Amino acid sequence: MNNTVPENIFTTMTAAGCGPLLVVIPAWNEENTVDKVVTATRKILTSDIVVVDDCSSDQTIKSARKAGARILPLPYHLNSWGAMQTGIRYGLKNGYRCILTLDSDGQHLPESVPAMLQPIIKGEADVVIGACPERGSRGRKIAWAFFRMLTGLNYQDLTSGLRIYNHKAIKLLASKEATLLDYQDLGVLLLLRSSGLRIVEVPVIMECRENDKSRIFNSWLMVGKYMFQSIILCLAKTKRRSNLKCHE
């Protein structure tokens, strides 16, 4: 089965005002997988690919460059969202009107992109999330349920980094308001919702991480930090949304 995105889709995207497309891949010490991700993406898409190196201490830059990606090296470690926003700001500055974000650990399959592009092209969504709730462990699913209850977000996959943003979303996520978001998942979704952007989920298949270890959830201390910061963020954003409604 050929899942390559047809060239006429990119023509249609441009005609609809949502092209060209940039692929942004944040990477931190992913020398063993980032080249495979870039190579697989290039087989599916003819778009430009940027790997944002989050101050890796291994050969991530060399591996990504050899696979054909453009490299944006960060001078110090910014974590996932900082690296992601760097790529988004690069895309905005260089005239890209649509951005696809992929993780560098091999979870996300570029074959999912054609189906994910459709809501953007048809003008039905500002943001498309590649959703795979089946990948979540029991603990992750409990956390998702808790945050759905806390925030009112009804999406099935709250932490997927496989997303497509249109120009309106790109401008918002490149702004100062989005700079202090420590995690791209809940913080970004809350910001997008509070700004009235349309978010659509498209079911996708994801692979297991090659090293089978989460960078955020690699210890109970990290889990506790993530939960604490996310709860504070959710409460702050939810309160702000309530205040805005009261003044409407």
N, C-alpha and C positions, 0 to 999 in steps of 0.2 A: 504493500500500500504506500503510495507517494503522498506524504503529508507536507511537501514543500508548499509554501505560500505562493500562489500564482502571482505573476508580475502584475496582472490586471487589478489585483486587490490593492497594491500600492498606488496604482494610477487612480483607483476609486478613492482611496484615502486622501490623496492629494487634492482631487477634485472636490471632495467633501470638506476640505479644510483641516483634515486631521493627519496630514503627512507633511514631511517625512518622519519615519520612525527611527528612534535610537534605542539600542539595547544597553542597559546599564547593569553591570555585574559587580557588586561589592565583594571584596575578597580579603581575607586575613589568614595567612598561613595555610593556603589551599593549593600548594604546588602539585599535589597528587591528583587533583580533580579539575582545577580551573581550565586547563588546556582541553580536557574532554568536553567541558561545558561549552567553551568557545567554539570548538570544532563542530559539535553537534548543532549548535545554533546557526553557524555559517552554512550548514547543509540545508537548513530549513528557510532561513531568511537571507535576503541580500542587503539587509540594513547594516549601518555602522554599529560596531560593538565597542563599548568602552568598559574596561575593567578598572575599578577604583581600588587601588591597593591601600589597605588600611594599616600602613606601616608594618608590613610583614617582615619576619626575621628569617624566612626561608627563601626559596627560589620562585615564589608566586609570580613576580614580575616577569622573570625570564620565561617561565612556562606559558603565561598568558600571551606575551609578545610573540613567542614562537608559534603559537596557534593562530596568530593574525589579529589580535585585539589591539586597540589603542589603549595606552596605559595612562591613568591619572594617579600618580603616586602622592600619598599624603605624608606630610612631614612628621606627624605624630598620630597616635591611635585615637580615632574618633568613635569607635564602635559602629555597629551596623547602620543605624539611622544617619549618623554623621557622614559615613561613606556614601550612603544612598543619596543623601541630599546634595552632596558634592557632584554626583553624576547628574542629578536632576537639574542643578544650576548650570552645569556645563551644557546640557541639552537646551535649556531655555536661552542661554547666551548665544548658542550657535544655530538657532533657528529651527530646531526640531519641534514639531507640534504634537508628537506622541512618543511616549517612553514606555518600553517594556522592561520590567525589573525581574531579574533571575538570581537565585542563590548560586553560589560558586561551589557548593558541596555535592552537586549531582542529583539533588532531589527533583528539580523541575525539568520537565521534558519540553523542549521547544516545539514538539509536535502538537502541543496544546494551543499554540498561538493562533492558528487559523480560526478556530471556533471562538476564541477570546476576542478577536478583532471585530467580529460581526456587530456586537452592540455599539462599539465605538463608531464604526463606519455608518451604521444606520441612525446615529444620533440618539440612541436610546440610553446611553450611559456616559458619564464623565470618567468613571473608574470601573475597571473590570477585574475581579479577583478570581484567580484560578483556585477553586475550592476542592479540597480533598479531606473531609472530616474523618474519613476512615483511618487515616494515618495516625491520628491522635491516640496516645496511651489513655488509660483510664483516668490517670491524674490530670492529664491535659484536658480531657473532656469535662471533668469536674470543674476545672478552672474556667473553661469556656462558658459553661452553664452559669457559673457565679458572675462572670463579667457581663454576660447577656442580661442577667437580672439587675445588675448594678447600673448598667449604662443604657439599657433599652435597645442595644444593637442586636439585630435579629439574624445576623449572618452566621452561616454554619461553620465557616473556617476563619476564625478571628486572627490567626497568626500567619497566614500564608503570605510569603514574600513574592509570590508569582502574581504580578499585577500589571495592568496597562493603564496609563494615565493620559488623558487628553490634554490639550493646551491649557484649558481652564484649571485643571487639577495641578498641572506642572507649575503654573504661576503661583498658585497657593502654596504648594509644598516647597517652593524655592524662597518663600518669603521669610522674614524675620520671625514671624509668629510660629513657624514650624521648626525653627532652629533648635529649641530646647527640648524637643521630644526625644527622650532617651531610647525608646523602642518604637520601631516603625509600625507595629501592628495596631494596638489599641489607640495610641496617641494620634496616629494618622487618620484612622477611621473616625474618631471623634471630631477631629478638626475638619475633615471632609464633610461630615454630616452637619456640623454646626454652620458650615458655609453654604449649605443647601445643594451640595453636589450629589448627583445620582450615582449610586453604587450598585453594581450588578455582579452576582456570582455565577460563574460557569463551572460545572463539574469537570474535573480533570483527574488524571492518574499521576501519582507521584511515586518516585523510587525512594528506597531507604537511603539515608546518608551513607556514603562509602565507608566512613569511619564509624558510623552508627553512634555518634555522640553529639548531643546538642551543645552549642557554645554557651547558650544562656542557661540551660537547665542541666549543667554538668555537676552540680553539687546542691545540697539542701540550702547552703548559704546563698547561692546564686538564685535559687528558686524563691527563697524568702525575700531577697532584695527585689527581684522582679515583681513579686506579688505586692509588696509594700509600695513600691514606686508606681505601679500600675493602678492600685487602689486610690492613691492620692491624686494621680492624674485624672482618673475617671470621675472622682468626686468633684474635682475642680472644674472639669469641663462640663459635667452634668449640671452643676450649680450655675455655671455661666449661661448654659442653654435655658435653664428655668428662668433666670433673671431677664434674659432677652425676651422670652415669651411674655413675661409680666409687663414689659414696657411696650409691647406691640399694640 
